Amino acid sequence: MPASLPESLHDLLRTAQLWRGGDSSDTGPAQWTCTHLSGRLVELSGAGNAAPVTAAMGLVLESQERGEPAAWVCPPNRTYYPPDVAACGIDLSALVTVFISGGQQAAQVGDRLLRSGAFGLVVLDLGRDSFIPLALQGRLVTLAKRHSAVVVCVTEKGPEQASLGSMVSLRAEVVRTQVGFSRFECTINVLKDKTRGPNWTHSEVIHAPDGLC
C-alpha cells in the first residue's frame, strides 16, 4: 500500500487539527498512560506478538476515551483481530489502520500521520522487521513533541536484544501470564526510561476475548 493517506481520512485530519493541541507535560510519577508518554518514542517488545499488542491496544482505548484519534500501522500479516479489539471496548470505526510492507515504510507513514497534527497516538506494529533509520526516528520524536503525541513501536524480540536506537525514550518488555480462566495479567517491565530511569513496572489483569484465550 502506498504511504499516502487515503482520501477518506482527509476530513478526519482537518477536523482533528482544529481541536488537538495543548501542553501534556509529564511531571508526575511513572505511569503507563498516554499523558505520561506524550512526546516520546516508545518501544514495546515481546517474544510473541500478543503481549505487546495487548499493551499497545490499552493505549489505543485510553486515547479514544480522551477523544484523541489513534492510528495503527502494520503489515497485512500482522494485523490485529478486529472482534477481539472491539470486545476490549475500542471503536474500530475510529481506529485508522494503514497497511505497509516493512519497518521503514511504517515509519514514513507514521511521519505523515504525525505531521497532520491530528493524532494523539500512532502505533507502528513492526514485528521482526524493526529497522528504522536514526534520522527517521529523530523526525518521529520531533513531531511527537511538537504535537503532544505518543509514538509506540511494537517489536518482536527478547529483552537481551538491542532497542530500535538511541532515539527511543522508553523501552519495555511485555509479558502475559494466565491467572485464571480467560484472565491474564499483562505486565510491562520498563528496561529503559530516559525520563525517570528503568526498572519500574505496570501490571493489570485483563479478561481476554476469544482470540486471546
N, C-alpha and C positions, 0 to 999 in steps of 0.2 A: 504494500500500500504506500503511495507517495506520502512524503512528510507534510504536504499542505493540508490544511484543515478542511473538512467537508463544508459545503455551503450551509448545511443545516445548523452549524454551530455559530454562524455569524451573529444571529440575533441574540443568542445567549451571551456571547462575548461582549457585544455592545451594551447590553443591559447590565451585566455584572460589573463592567468597568465603571459604571456610574456610582455604584454604592460600595464597592470594595475599597479598602484602604484603612488608614488609622494605624496607630502605634500599638504593636503587640509585644512590647518589651518584656523580656524574661528576667524577672528579678527574684522570684520565689525559690523554694526548694525544688529539687529534682522531681519532675513529674512527667509521665508519659501522656502528654496532651498536645494538641495542635498549637495551643497558646505557647507552651514552653519549648516547642520545637520550631517556632516561627523563625523564618530567615535562615534556616540551616539545611545542609545536605546530610541526609541520614541514610545509613546502610543497615538493612535488616538481613541477617544471614541465617541459614539453617541447612542441615544436611539434606532435608527434603523440602519440597515447596510448600507443604501445608501450614507449618507453624508460622513462618514469616508472613505468608499471605494472610493468615488469620489476624496477626498483629497489625498489618497494614490496613486491613478492612475495618478494624476497630477505629482507626484514624479517619477512614472514609465516612463511617457512621457519625463520628463526632463532628466532622466538617459539615456534613449535611444538616445535622441538628443545629449548627450555628448559622445556617443559611449561606454557607460558603460553597461554591461549586468545586467539585473534585473531578480529577481525570485519572484514568488508569491506562497505561501504555504497555503493551506486551505483544509478543509473537502469538500467532493463532494457536500454536500447540501448547501454550502456557496460560491460556485464558482462564479466568475464574469460572466456577459452576453457577450460573445465574440463580437456580432455585435455592441453593444454599445461601447466597448473598442476600436474596430477598427475604429469606427466613430470618436472617440476622437483623432485619429492620432497615436495610439500605434500599433507597428508592432507585431502582435500576434505570428509570427514565431520566433521572437527573445525574447519573454517573456516565460521564463522557468516556468512551472507550475507543482507543486508537490502536490498530494492529500494525506492527512493524516487523522488519526482518532480522534485526540484530541490535546489540547494545549501543553502537554509535548512532544508529538511526533513532533509537529510543530517546537518546539524549538530545538529538536535534529536534525531535517533535516536542520534547519537554521544554526546550528553549523557546519554541514558537508559542506554546501554551502559556508559559510564564510571561513572555513579552506582551501578551494581550492584557495582562493585569486583571484577568477575570477569575483566576483560580486561586483558592486558598490552599489546595493540596494537589500535588502531582505525584503519582506513583509510577515508577519505571520498573516493571517486573522483568528483570534481566536474565534470571536463571544462571546458567553457567557461562553464557556469552556476556560477560560483565565488563568488557574493556570499554572505557570512556576516556578519550584523550584529556590530559590535565587541563589544557586550555578550555575545553568544553565544560569540564567540571567547574572551572572558575566562573564561566558565564552563568551557569546554573545557580551558583552561590550568589553572585551579584544580583541576579534577577529575583531570587528568593528574598534577599534582604530588601530590595527596592519595593517589592510588592507585599511584604509581610506574609510570604507563602512558605509552605513546607515542601521539600523535595525528598521523597523516600525511594531509595533503590533497593529492590528485593533481589538478593543473590543466593545462589545455591552453592554453599561452601561451608567448611568447618571453621571453628574459631582459630585454628592454627594457621589458616591461610590469610594472606595479606588482604587488607581492605582495598577498595577501589582506588584510593590515592590520598594524598595529603589534604585535599580539599574537603574530605569527609569530616564533618564536625562531630557526629556521633555514630558509633558502630556498635551493634548489638547482635547477640546470638539469641534466637528464639527457639524454645523447646516446648513441646506439648506433652503432658503426661495424663493418662486416663486416671480419673479419681472416682469413677462410678459409672453406672450405665448411662451412656450418652453424655457424660460430663467429663470435661477435660480442664486441667489447669494449664493455662498459657503463661509462660514465664519469659520475660525479656531480660536477659543478662547483658548489661552495658559493659562493653570491653574498652571503649574509648569515648570520652566526652570532653571536648575542648572547653566547655563552659564550666563544668563542675568537677571534672575528674571521673575516672571509671569506677567500676565495682559497685554500682547500685543496680537494683532490680525492680521490676514491676511485674506483679502477678495478678491474674484474675481467673476465676472459674467460669467457663462458658458451657452452655448447653448446645452441643453440636447438632447441626441439622443432619439429615440423612446422608449426604455426600461425604461427611467427615467422620462418620461412625465406623 
